[in-house]
Amino acid sequence: MERSNVKELLQCESFLQAVHVKGWVRTFRGNRFIALNDGSTINNIQCVVDFENTDENILKRITTGAAVSITGTLVESQGKGQRVEINVTNLDILGDSSSEEYPIQPKKHSFEFLRKNAHLRVRTNTFSAVMRVRSALSFAVHQYFQQNGFFYVNTPIITGSDAEGAGEMFKVTNFDINKAPVDENEDIDYSQDFFGKETNLTVSGQLEAETYAMALGKVYTFGPTFRAENSNTTRHLAEFWMIEPEVAFNDLDANMDLSEDFIKHVLKYVLENCQDDLNFLNDRLINEDKTKPQAERSDMSLLEKLHFVVDNNFKRVSYTEAIDILRNSKPNKKKKFKFPINEWGADLQSEHERFLVEKHFKCPVILFDYPANIKAFYMRLNEDGKTVRAMDVLFPGIGEMVGGSQREERLDVLKQKMAELDIEEKEMWWYLDTRKFGTAVHSGFGLGFERLVLFTTGMGNIRDVIPFPRTPQNADF
């Protein structure tokens, strides 16, 4: 008999039909009721065992976490909380689970405990919901770009350039670290290494994507990136995924249009296709909020935040206007900001971004035209000589979600900015070539995928929205 999944059976309208299902036991009550889940949905299907006609040895092996194969009749449920259930006619144990050793018991576990068991945590309701939402978001990302004429480009993971100039990169080498050759200055001689130069794991595919945009028009990357920042905050990972579109002939206004349209598409997709998971995660957050002091509770539920982004037009505000708003705001005047805003040029923090979104404009905000000295070298310099055509998209509860810019297409200006930052032209010759041969206005942005999943699921720690988090002192699994 063909196997059905739990999601299909829970939606089925035809009763008294023979069905076959496989999954893992979530609970087994009274030697009679199995709550079975196969990962297709957050919801379990109840399987009613005829214990009088079931081998006692089989009953003893039906424990939490065990994998089972069940054949039976789909019937209308007589109990509360479910519409259908399966009257079991045949049950086989596919894989035993020791009830004494299995760590994911049917009780509340701390997220810290579950991180230590990341290989099993997806068997909980919370993490299975998060990972199904993550999967749906990933599909929606590709769907949007493919439907809008973008080409998917796989940019290199091993690179000789530091796109952001941050310097916090993981080195890639073929040297025996105890016997690395050195030059006359006693520095490691990378000319003898595998690639003949110093190489690292990439922090961004943007620069390479730009070169492809200048031939294919519209491209995007969606892949793993790495940063060797020794940070243990709830917002940092050493390995994370980035979404980075680049578009030839787009100026900053078109870039802002693209970012808003893209974000609304992917969030609409999950709202329409992940209703059960989002309802569960929404309820989880509501219940969690009840345990917090009033001052720490969220102003919006998870679903309200998602609709806040999808249903509102994004407000476009210059950095200069935002600084004036923040400088004159009540929290700033009453010294309630952790980082007071005193003058133009300040690098905005999450508290400032959230104030603009949640309190002042009460809609998502796109800030643009930032001071040049707090942004990357490749952003187009404005005519005032002190700001660049940069943009950040700000969300409620999280602050910055997207960072992007119109890229500097003028060769002379780009060279000057690189010189000011001591970026060697010989290391970036290929990037400069795109400004020599058919240069044109172009723009793009970067969106950290885990940050998007964090916002969409309402989770509080970025380590809980990626299957196996890579953080300082942690590379298990």
Buried (B, 14 or more C-beta within 10 A) or exposed (E): EEBBBBBEBBEBEEEEEEBBBBBBBBBBEEEBBBBBBBBBBBBBBBBBBEBEEBEEEBBEBBBBBBBBBBBBBBBEBEEEEBEBBBBBBEBEBEEBBEBEEBBBEEEEBEBEEBBEBBEBBBBBBBBBBBBBBBEBBBBBBBEBBEEBEBBEBEBEBEBBBBBBBEEBBBBBBEBEEEEBEEEEEEEBBBEEBEBEEBBBBBBBBBBBBBBBBBEBBBBBBBBBBBBBBEBEEEBBBBBBBBBBBBBBEBBBBBBBEBBBEBBBBBBBBBBEBBEBBBBBBBEBBBEEEEEEEEEEEBEBBBBEBBBBBBEBEBBBBEBBBBBEBBBEBEBBEEEEBEEBBEEEEBEBBBBBBBBBBBEBBEBBBBBBBBBBEEBBBBBBBBEEEEBBBBBBBBBBBBBBBBBBBBBBBBBEEBBEBBEEEEBEEEBBEEBBBBBEEEBEBBBBBBBBBBBBBBBBBBBEBBBBBBEEBBBEEBEEE
